[in-house]
Amino acid sequence: MASENLIYKYKSFNKNSLAIFINCELYFANAESFNDPFDTQLKLYEALRVFVDEHQEYEFPEDDSEIRRICIEAESEIKKLVFFP
């Protein structure tokens, strides 16, 4: 098995960690409990720019203000759905 297909999660062994294997589920803490506010920063625009730069068949428009606006709006909606339910 290739290492890029693995996820490692280090936990103490107890009934909650055993439930990971029994239920085939992982627990993810709510972002409000994180001690680093940068852990939940989404950067869709920057990720999109990197993707476009790496794939020459795509081009970014010179005026990307609409793309920026859409990314900011999407980040806000994702945070509402995923990080702070």
N, C-alpha and C positions, 0 to 999 in steps of 0.2 A: 504494500500500500504506500503510495506517495505521501510524503510528509505534508504537502499542501492540502491534503484532504482531511487533516486531523485538527481537532480543536482540543486544547488542553485547558482544564479548569482545576486548580488546586484548591481543595477544601479539606477540612477535617472530616473524619469519618464519623457519622452519626445517622440518626433516622432520616434526616432531611437529605443528606448526601446519598443515602441508599435509595431514596425515592427517585433520584435522577436515573438510576439504572432500571428500577422496577417500572416506572412510568414513561421512560424514554423522554424526559423533559428536562430542560435547563431552567434555572431561575435567574432572572435578571432584575436587579434592584431598580426601583423607581429613580429617575434622574434627580428628583428633589433630595434624595438621600446622599448624593455624591458630595464629596468634599472639595472637588475641583470643578468650578463652573465651566471650564473649557472642555470638559469631557463630553458635553452635550452640544457643542457648537457644530452646526451643519454648515458646510461650505459647498453648496451645490454649484454655484457659479464657477468657483475655482476648479472643482472636479470636472466640470464640463469643459473648461478651457484646456485642462490637461488632456482630456480624452480627445478633443479636436486636434490638439497639437501632435498627439501620438498617432492619429489616423489621418493621413494626408488626403484621403478621399473626401473629407469634410472641410468646410471653410466657415470661419466665424465672420459675420458681417462687420463692416467697419463701425457702424453705429449699433452697438449691442445693448443699448439702454432698455429695450423691451425684453431682451433675454435676461438681463440683470433683474428687472422688475418681477418677471415670472419666477425666477429662482428665489428671490426674497419672499415672495408670496407663498411659494411651495414650502420653503423652510419653515415658515410660520405655521402652516397647516400640519406639516409632519410633526412638529414639536407638540402641537395640541393633541394629535392622535397617539403618538408613540411615547413621548417623554413625560407628559403631564396629563394623564387621563382624568 
